Amino acid sequence: MNAIETVGLTKYYGKSRGIVDLSLAVEEGEFFGFIGPNGAGKSTTVRTLLGLIKSSGGSAKIFGKDISENRQEILSEVGYLPSEAIFYSGMRVRDVIKFSADLRKKDCREEAERLCERLELDTNKKVEELSFGNRKKVGIVCALQHKPRLCILDEPTGGLDPLMQREFFSILKERNAEGATIFLSSHVLSEIQRNCSRAAIIREGRIIACDSVEALSKTSAKRVRIEGKADLSALSDLRDMQVSEEGVSFLYGGDINLLISALAGQKIEDISVSEPDLEEIFMHYYLDGGNEK
């Protein structure tokens, strides 16, 4: 069964584009990445899936249930972490967490205590006293304490220090190993590459690629770094050129033999050829268009 399935999902804000003709399938039990910069349509997609905003067209289902007809039933199985969590002022952290559990009519005390301990969250503080990172921790506990089948996380690591980010992803991987589906919306490419098995890339409200992270990371282009002065005028298919005092770096998608021939006889101090990382490939999709899927 698909945990998430959309067909032609579209949302316009008046004449402004939100998401357009978005078709996506996330299998139950996947750790799925949703990649795009701010403004690409990630949050609009998430909010539409949760029924927080109404779509302009298309359809969406969670666990086979239509989001418009079965919203309450769907939300009982979902844990949602927004990019910016806002709480009632005057409440202590423990009260916010209990309030969230009570809304679901569940006793989550044991799991909430375990999560607070792992995230080093002080439950005695009032929410207005918390830093952005600690407010994010409260949101994480509220989203995960009832052990949902589907976790929808929108830019979840903002404000968390590196150690807390590592602990957070450890928690998600444990949940995923227990069968939960993780839908991670992020603009941080390294998070997607380290944790997700599949990912979709969204640009200007449209899905432009969807595949395994391994497949998305494969490309014929190579990252070439040259120390010294090099004349590259004989070469084509050079992208992402970066010039410094030490030399030049670029993505090269042409015949490697032509590269070797063009550089032969030049005064080059050193050269390295390597696979580009996911962030460089992501920029290829954004700058050059990529292949829509």
Phi, psi and chi 1 to 4 in degrees:
 res  aa     phi    psi   chi1   chi2   chi3   chi4
   1 MET       -  145.0  176.8 -171.4  -68.7      -
   2 ASN   -83.6  132.3  -73.7  -31.4      -      -
   3 ALA   -72.6  -38.8      -      -      -      -
   4 ILE  -131.8  134.7  -61.8  172.6      -      -
   5 GLU  -146.3  121.2 -176.4  175.9   -6.4      -
   6 THR  -122.5  146.1   70.3      -      -      -
   7 VAL  -132.7  112.2  178.5      -      -      -
   8 GLY    59.4   28.9      -      -      -      -
   9 LEU   -64.4  128.3 -168.6   63.5      -      -
  10 THR  -136.8  140.3  -61.6      -      -      -
  11 LYS  -142.9  122.3  173.8   62.5 -177.9  176.8
  12 TYR  -115.2  142.6  -83.5   94.7      -      -
  13 TYR  -102.8   90.6  -58.7   96.5      -      -
  14 GLY    65.9 -119.6      -      -      -      -
  15 LYS   -94.6   -4.7  -66.0 -177.4  179.5 -179.8
  16 SER   -83.9  140.2  -60.5      -      -      -
  17 ARG   -75.6  132.9 -178.9  -89.3  -54.9  159.5
  18 GLY  -106.6  -79.0      -      -      -      -
  19 ILE  -133.3  150.4   51.6  175.5      -      -
  20 VAL  -132.3  120.9 -177.8      -      -      -
  21 ASP    50.6   48.2 -163.7   26.1      -      -
  22 LEU   -87.9  115.0 -167.5  146.4      -      -
  23 SER  -117.5  126.2  -64.4      -      -      -
  24 LEU  -153.9  143.3 -177.0   66.4      -      -
  25 ALA  -132.7  124.4      -      -      -      -
  26 VAL  -117.9  117.8  178.3      -      -      -
  27 GLU   -73.7  149.2  -65.6 -179.5    7.0      -
  28 GLU   -61.5  133.7 -172.2  167.6    5.1      -
  29 GLY    92.1   -2.1      -      -      -      -
  30 GLU   -79.5  155.3  -83.8 -162.2  -77.8      -
  31 PHE  -109.0   97.5 -157.8  130.5      -      -
  32 PHE  -110.3  135.1 -169.3   89.9      -      -
  33 GLY  -103.2  141.8      -      -      -      -
  34 PHE  -124.4  106.4 -163.3   46.7      -      -
  35 ILE  -107.7  137.9  -43.3  169.3      -      -
  36 GLY   173.3  152.1      -      -      -      -
  37 PRO   -74.1  173.1   30.5  -36.3      -      -
  38 ASN   -58.4  134.2  -64.9  -28.9      -      -
  39 GLY    91.1   -1.4      -      -      -      -
  40 ALA   -77.0  -22.1      -      -      -      -
  41 GLY   120.2    8.8      -      -      -      -
  42 LYS   -64.0  -52.8  -58.6 -170.4  -56.5  -59.6
  43 SER   -66.7  -35.9  -67.6      -      -      -
  44 THR   -61.2  -42.2  -64.4      -      -      -
  45 THR   -60.1  -48.8  -58.6      -      -      -
  46 VAL   -61.2  -47.6  166.9      -      -      -
  47 ARG   -66.8  -32.1  -68.9  167.4 -175.3  162.8
  48 THR   -70.2  -41.7  -54.5      -      -      -
  49 LEU   -59.1  -35.9  -74.1  173.3      -      -
  50 LEU   -86.5   -1.7  -66.5  168.8      -      -
  51 GLY    76.0   13.6      -      -      -      -
  52 LEU   -74.2  -27.9  -60.8  175.5      -      -
  53 ILE  -132.8  151.3   54.8  177.6      -      -
  54 LYS   -90.2  135.2 -172.6  176.6 -179.4 -179.8
  55 SER   -70.1  158.0   67.1      -      -      -
  56 SER   -92.7  -14.3  -55.1      -      -      -
  57 GLY  -179.1  169.5      -      -      -      -
  58 GLY    79.6 -171.7      -      -      -      -
  59 SER  -141.2  160.9   63.8      -      -      -
  60 ALA  -149.9  141.6      -      -      -      -
  61 LYS  -131.1  145.2  -65.3  179.6  179.5  179.6
  62 ILE  -122.4  122.8  -69.6 -178.6      -      -
  63 PHE    52.8   39.8  -63.5  121.5      -      -
  64 GLY    78.0    3.5      -      -      -      -
  65 LYS  -109.0  133.3  -59.0  166.7 -173.2  173.4
  66 ASP   -64.1  132.9 -173.6  -88.4      -      -
  67 ILE   -67.8  -26.4   58.8  170.3      -      -
  68 SER   -85.0  -27.8   58.7      -      -      -
  69 GLU   -95.3  -21.6  -62.5  176.0    1.6      -
  70 ASN  -129.7   38.0  -55.3  -81.1      -      -
  71 ARG   -60.0  -48.7 -178.4  168.5  176.7  -98.6
  72 GLN   -63.6  -42.0  -67.1  -57.7  -40.2      -
  73 GLU   -64.1  -39.7 -170.4  176.6   -8.7      -
  74 ILE   -65.5  -46.7  -72.4  169.2      -      -
  75 LEU   -62.9  -25.2  -69.3  179.4      -      -
  76 SER   -67.9  -18.5   68.7      -      -      -
  77 GLU  -107.6    5.6  -60.9 -175.9  -63.3      -
  78 VAL  -117.9  140.7  174.1      -      -      -
  79 GLY  -111.8  124.6      -      -      -      -
  80 TYR  -120.4  129.5  168.3   51.1      -      -
  81 LEU  -118.2  108.3  177.7   65.0      -      -
  82 PRO   -72.6  165.0   28.0  -33.5      -      -
  83 SER   -66.0  -30.6   56.0      -      -      -
  84 GLU  -132.8  111.5  -67.6 -171.4   19.2      -
  85 ALA   -87.2  131.9      -      -      -      -
  86 ILE  -123.1  133.2  -60.1  174.3      -      -
  87 PHE  -125.1  163.4  -52.1  104.2      -      -
  88 TYR   -66.0  129.2  -67.9  116.4      -      -
  89 SER   -69.4  154.3   61.1      -      -      -
  90 GLY    89.7  -15.0      -      -      -      -
  91 MET   -88.8  144.7  -65.1 -178.5   71.6      -
  92 ARG   -82.8  158.6  -62.7 -167.8 -177.3  -83.8
  93 VAL   -55.2  -45.1  169.5      -      -      -
  94 ARG   -61.6  -32.4   61.7  172.1  177.6  -91.4
  95 ASP   -73.0  -37.6  -61.4  -37.1      -      -
  96 VAL   -62.6  -44.8  172.6      -      -      -
  97 ILE   -64.2  -43.1  -66.1  170.6      -      -
  98 LYS   -66.1  -39.9 -176.6  179.5 -176.8  -60.6
  99 PHE   -59.6  -43.0  179.0   62.9      -      -
 100 SER   -62.2  -42.3  176.4      -      -      -
 101 ALA   -67.2  -40.8      -      -      -      -
 102 ASP   -62.9  -35.5  -70.9  -14.2      -      -
 103 LEU   -61.7  -29.9  -72.6  174.2      -      -
 104 ARG   -91.2   -2.2  -62.8 -177.5  178.4  -82.3
 105 LYS    57.3   45.9  -61.2  178.7 -179.6  179.7
 106 LYS  -132.6  148.6  -71.6 -172.4  176.1 -177.1
 107 ASP   -91.7  102.9 -176.3   -8.0      -      -
 108 CYS  -110.7   15.6  -56.3      -      -      -
 109 ARG   -58.3  -44.4  -74.7  175.0  -66.8 -178.4
 110 GLU   -64.3  -46.9 -175.4  176.5  -21.9      -
 111 GLU   -69.3  -38.5 -176.4   62.2   16.2      -
 112 ALA   -62.0  -42.2      -      -      -      -
 113 GLU   -62.8  -41.0 -176.3  177.7  -10.8      -
 114 ARG   -64.6  -43.6 -171.5 -179.9   73.2   88.3
 115 LEU   -65.8  -42.0  -70.4  168.6      -      -
 116 CYS   -62.0  -38.5  -71.7      -      -      -
 117 GLU   -67.0  -43.3 -177.0  177.3  -12.3      -
 118 ARG   -68.0  -32.8  -66.7 -176.4   65.6  173.4
 119 LEU   -92.8    1.4  -64.9  170.7      -      -
 120 GLU    54.3   52.1  -60.4  178.4    7.1      -
 121 LEU  -102.8  123.7  179.2   60.9      -      -
 122 ASP   -82.2  111.2 -175.9   -8.8      -      -
 123 THR   -83.2   -4.4   60.3      -      -      -
 124 ASN   -87.2  -16.0  -68.9  -45.4      -      -
 125 LYS   -75.6  152.3  -75.8 -169.9  173.9 -178.1
 126 LYS   -80.8  148.8  -69.6 -174.0  176.4 -178.7
 127 VAL   -62.2  -31.8  -69.1      -      -      -
 128 GLU   -72.5  -11.9   58.5  -95.8   32.6      -
 129 GLU   -89.0   -6.6  -61.6  172.1  -11.6      -
 130 LEU   -84.7  147.3  -60.7  177.6      -      -
 131 SER   -72.8  168.9   64.7      -      -      -
 132 PHE   -58.8  -41.4  176.5   60.2      -      -
 133 GLY   -64.1  -40.4      -      -      -      -
 134 ASN   -72.6  -32.0  -79.3  -43.0      -      -
 135 ARG   -63.9  -36.6  -70.3 -159.4  -54.5  -87.0
 136 LYS   -64.2  -37.8 -174.3   60.5   69.3   76.3
 137 LYS   -62.5  -40.8  -67.8  178.8 -173.8  179.3
 138 VAL   -60.3  -43.6  178.0      -      -      -
 139 GLY   -61.3  -39.2      -      -      -      -
 140 ILE   -62.5  -46.0  -68.6  170.0      -      -
 141 VAL   -62.0  -45.0  175.4      -      -      -
 142 CYS   -61.8  -34.9  -69.3      -      -      -
 143 ALA   -76.9  -28.1      -      -      -      -
 144 LEU  -110.9  -14.6  -59.6 -178.0      -      -
 145 GLN   -63.8  -25.4   64.3  176.0  -22.6      -
 146 HIS   -92.6    9.0   61.4  -66.2      -      -
 147 LYS    52.8   63.8  -66.2 -169.7  173.3 -179.3
 148 PRO   -69.8  155.7   27.7  -35.9      -      -
 149 ARG   -71.7  -30.9  -70.6  174.5   64.3 -168.8
 150 LEU  -129.5  126.0  170.8   63.0      -      -
 151 CYS  -108.8  118.2  -57.6      -      -      -
 152 ILE  -109.2  113.7  -62.7 -179.3      -      -
 153 LEU  -122.2  117.4  -47.4  165.4      -      -
 154 ASP  -105.1  108.7 -169.4    4.7      -      -
 155 GLU    47.9   60.9  -57.0  -73.0   -3.8      -
 156 PRO   -75.8  -19.7   29.2  -35.9      -      -
 157 THR   -98.8    1.4   57.7      -      -      -
 158 GLY   -58.0  126.4      -      -      -      -
 159 GLY    91.5  -14.2      -      -      -      -
 160 LEU   -84.8  136.7  -62.4 -178.7      -      -
 161 ASP   -74.4  165.4   65.0   45.5      -      -
 162 PRO   -54.7  -38.8  -28.1   36.1      -      -
 163 LEU   -66.3  -40.5  -70.1  176.8      -      -
 164 MET   -70.3  -34.1  -78.8  -61.5  105.1      -
 165 GLN   -62.0  -43.1  -70.9 -178.0   25.5      -
 166 ARG   -63.6  -41.8 -175.6  170.1   64.0  179.3
 167 GLU   -66.4  -40.1 -174.1   63.4   28.5      -
 168 PHE   -59.5  -46.5  170.9   63.2      -      -
 169 PHE   -70.9  -27.2  -80.3  110.8      -      -
 170 SER   -62.8  -42.4  -66.8      -      -      -
 171 ILE   -62.5  -45.3  -66.4  169.2      -      -
 172 LEU   -63.0  -40.7  -68.2 -174.1      -      -
 173 LYS   -65.5  -35.9  -72.7  177.9  179.1  178.4
 174 GLU   -64.7  -43.8  -70.2  167.3   13.4      -
 175 ARG   -63.5  -41.8  -67.1  -64.9 -179.8   86.2
 176 ASN   -62.9  -40.1 -175.3 -122.7      -      -
 177 ALA   -64.6  -26.9      -      -      -      -
 178 GLU   -83.3   -4.1  -66.8  168.4   -1.7      -
 179 GLY   114.9   -6.7      -      -      -      -
 180 ALA   -71.5  145.5      -      -      -      -
 181 THR   -90.1  132.5  -55.0      -      -      -
 182 ILE  -113.3  123.0  -48.8  -64.0      -      -
 183 PHE  -114.2  105.3 -175.2   84.2      -      -
 184 LEU  -106.3  110.4  175.1   65.4      -      -
 185 SER   -95.7  122.9  172.5      -      -      -
 186 SER  -157.5  155.1  178.9      -      -      -
 187 HIS  -106.1    3.0   68.1  -86.7      -      -
 188 VAL   -92.2  103.3 -177.6      -      -      -
 189 LEU   -62.3  -36.5  -83.6  -63.4      -      -
 190 SER   -63.5  -34.3   58.2      -      -      -
 191 GLU   -62.0  -42.8  -67.5 -179.3   -7.1      -
 192 ILE   -66.9  -45.3  -57.3  -63.1      -      -
 193 GLN   -64.7  -37.4 -168.7  162.2   26.1      -
 194 ARG   -79.2  -28.2  -75.3 -163.7  -57.8  -96.4
 195 ASN  -117.9  -24.2  -60.8  -71.0      -      -
 196 CYS   -97.9  149.3  -60.3      -      -      -
 197 SER   -91.1  -36.3   54.5      -      -      -
 198 ARG  -132.6  161.4  -82.5 -157.3  -45.1  140.1
 199 ALA  -155.1  154.4      -      -      -      -
 200 ALA  -119.8  142.8      -      -      -      -
 201 ILE  -107.1  126.7  -61.3  175.4      -      -
 202 ILE  -112.6  135.6 -175.9  170.3      -      -
 203 ARG  -138.9  125.5 -178.3 -176.7   67.3 -172.1
 204 GLU    50.6   42.7  -63.5  178.5   -4.2      -
 205 GLY    82.9    1.2      -      -      -      -
 206 ARG  -122.8  144.7  -61.6  177.5 -176.2  -89.6
 207 ILE   -75.0  122.9  -62.4  -70.5      -      -
 208 ILE  -107.9  -12.6   59.3  171.3      -      -
 209 ALA  -162.4  143.5      -      -      -      -
 210 CYS  -151.2  117.8 -177.8      -      -      -
 211 ASP  -167.1 -179.1 -148.6  -31.8      -      -
 212 SER   -64.6  151.3   68.6      -      -      -
 213 VAL   -60.0  -36.1  170.5      -      -      -
 214 GLU   -62.3  -44.6 -178.4 -178.7    4.3      -
 215 ALA   -68.1  -40.1      -      -      -      -
 216 LEU   -63.9  -27.9  -70.8  174.1      -      -
 217 SER   -81.0  -12.4  -61.2      -      -      -
 218 LYS   -88.4  134.9  -71.8 -178.0  178.4  178.1
 219 THR  -156.0  155.9  175.2      -      -      -
 220 SER   -75.7  -16.8   58.4      -      -      -
 221 ALA   -73.2  146.8      -      -      -      -
 222 LYS  -121.9  148.4  -54.7  -66.4 -177.5 -175.5
 223 ARG   -87.8  117.6  168.0   59.9   63.0 -177.6
 224 VAL  -111.0  128.7  179.8      -      -      -
 225 ARG  -121.8  125.9  -67.8  178.8  173.5   82.8
 226 ILE  -122.0  126.9  -62.9  173.0      -      -
 227 GLU   -98.1  132.5  -68.0 -176.0   16.8      -
 228 GLY   107.0 -175.2      -      -      -      -
 229 LYS   -94.6  133.2  -66.9 -175.3  178.1 -179.6
 230 ALA  -138.1  135.7      -      -      -      -
 231 ASP   -91.8  113.1 -179.5    2.7      -      -
 232 LEU  -107.2   13.0  -55.3  173.3      -      -
 233 SER   -63.5  -23.1   59.2      -      -      -
 234 ALA   -82.5   -5.4      -      -      -      -
 235 LEU  -103.8  146.7  -64.6  170.7      -      -
 236 SER  -118.8  179.3   59.0      -      -      -
 237 ASP    59.4   43.9 -157.5    5.2      -      -
 238 LEU  -102.8  130.9  -56.1  179.6      -      -
 239 ARG  -133.0  159.8  -58.4 -166.5  -56.4  -83.6
 240 ASP    51.9   51.5 -169.5   26.3      -      -
 241 MET   -72.0  127.3 -175.7   80.4   70.8      -
 242 GLN  -126.7  117.2  -59.7  170.9   22.4      -
 243 VAL  -110.5  135.6 -179.4      -      -      -
 244 SER  -137.6  179.0   66.6      -      -      -
 245 GLU   -64.7  -30.1  -67.2 -178.2   -1.3      -
 246 GLU   -77.7  -27.7  -69.5   76.4   23.7      -
 247 GLY   163.2 -141.4      -      -      -      -
 248 VAL  -143.7  149.4   62.8      -      -      -
 249 SER  -134.0  141.4  171.7      -      -      -
 250 PHE  -160.5  161.2   54.1   88.3      -      -
 251 LEU   -92.1  130.3  -75.5  175.8      -      -
 252 TYR  -122.3  122.1  177.1   66.0      -      -
 253 GLY  -110.2    9.7      -      -      -      -
 254 GLY   -93.2 -167.4      -      -      -      -
 255 ASP   -69.2  124.9 -173.2  -23.8      -      -
 256 ILE   -63.8  -28.8 -163.7   69.5      -      -
 257 ASN   -66.9  -36.5  -67.1  -62.2      -      -
 258 LEU   -65.8  -36.6  -66.4  177.7      -      -
 259 LEU   -63.1  -46.7  173.1   64.8      -      -
 260 ILE   -62.1  -42.6  -65.6  171.1      -      -
 261 SER   -64.6  -41.1  -63.5      -      -      -
 262 ALA   -66.9  -30.9      -      -      -      -
 263 LEU   -91.3  -13.4  -62.9  176.7      -      -
 264 ALA   -61.4  133.8      -      -      -      -
 265 GLY    86.0   -7.3      -      -      -      -
 266 GLN   -85.8  158.9  -62.7 -166.1   46.0      -
 267 LYS   -85.3   82.4  -66.4 -178.1  178.5 -179.9
 268 ILE  -107.8  130.8  -65.2  173.0      -      -
 269 GLU   -81.1  -37.0  -62.7  173.3   11.0      -
 270 ASP  -161.4  155.2 -163.8    8.2      -      -
 271 ILE  -146.0  141.7 -178.1  172.1      -      -
 272 SER  -135.3  142.0   66.3      -      -      -
 273 VAL  -125.4  123.3 -179.7      -      -      -
 274 SER  -141.7  167.5   60.4      -      -      -
 275 GLU   -73.4  137.2  -63.7  -69.2  -24.6      -
 276 PRO   -70.7  154.5   26.4  -33.3      -      -
 277 ASP   -86.4  174.0   59.9   25.4      -      -
 278 LEU   -60.8  -33.8 -175.6   59.0      -      -
 279 GLU   -63.8  -39.9 -175.7  166.3   -2.2      -
 280 GLU   -67.7  -37.6  -68.4  172.6  -42.4      -
 281 ILE   -67.6  -39.9  -65.3  165.5      -      -
 282 PHE   -56.8  -44.4  176.1   81.0      -      -
 283 MET   -64.9  -31.6  -67.6  -52.1  -61.8      -
 284 HIS   -60.7  -44.4  157.6   67.0      -      -
 285 TYR   -63.2  -38.8  -82.6  105.3      -      -
 286 TYR   -78.1  -38.2  -98.7   76.1      -      -
 287 LEU   -85.5  -36.0  -63.5  175.5      -      -
 288 ASP  -104.4   -6.4  -63.8  -15.4      -      -
 289 GLY   100.4  -33.2      -      -      -      -
 290 GLY    63.5 -166.2      -      -      -      -
 291 ASN  -113.1  118.5  -63.1  -45.4      -      -
 292 GLU   -70.8  140.2  -66.8 -164.5    9.6      -
 293 LYS  -130.4      -  -64.9 -173.8  179.2 -177.8
